[in-house]
Amino acid sequence: MFPDLTFNSLEDVLKRKEEILQEVRMTREEFDLRADNYQLGPDESDAYFEMIGLDRFEEYFRGERTIG
């Protein structure tokens, strides 16, 4: 369901987020809007939940969140 990836840097996280947006062929704004309106297909929904996790990793790497 989710790729078995390791993120060691902010650059890794941002790269994966960009890959997801390319896979679903949407901008982040379109992706969020469709998710908010329950308009994502099964594969897009899986990608959206991965994106949410990546958002948290991004916040961690930027020092905006702590683990725990």
N, C-alpha and C positions, 0 to 999 in steps of 0.2 A: 504494500500500500504506500508506504513512505520510503523514499530512498534511504539507505543506510549511509549517511554522510556525517563527516566530522567537520566542525567549523572552528578553525584556529585563529581567525582574524575577522575583523569587520569586512575586509575585502571579500573573504569567502562567503560571508552571509549576503552581502550586496550582490555578488555574482549569482548566487543561487536564486535570489529574489528576481533578478532580471531574467534568468532562465525560465522561471515559472511564468512570468508575464509573457515571454515569447511563446511558451507552450500553449497558453490559453488565448493568445493573440488579442490581448486587451491591455489598456493602460491600468495602472493601479486604481485610479479613480473609477473607471468602468467596472473593474473587478469588485471593488468594495460596494459600489452601487448595486450591482447584480446580486451580490451576496446579501445585502440588506433587504432586497426585494424577493429573496428566495428564488432567484432565476438562474442558479448554477446547476449544471448537470453533475452526474456522479464524479467524473474525473476532475471537473472544475472545483467541486466541493472538497475533494481530497487535497487539491492544490491550495485551496483557500486556507484550510486548517494548517497545512505546512507553512503557509505564508504568515499566519498568526504566530506560530512558534518562532519563525525567523525574525519577526518584529521584536520579540522578546530578546532574542540573542543580540540583535542590533542595539537595543537599549542597553543591554549588559556591556557590550563592547564600547559603547559611547559613554559608559559610566552613569547612565540614567536609571539603572536597576541593579539590584544585588541578587545573587542567587540565594534562595532560602525562603 
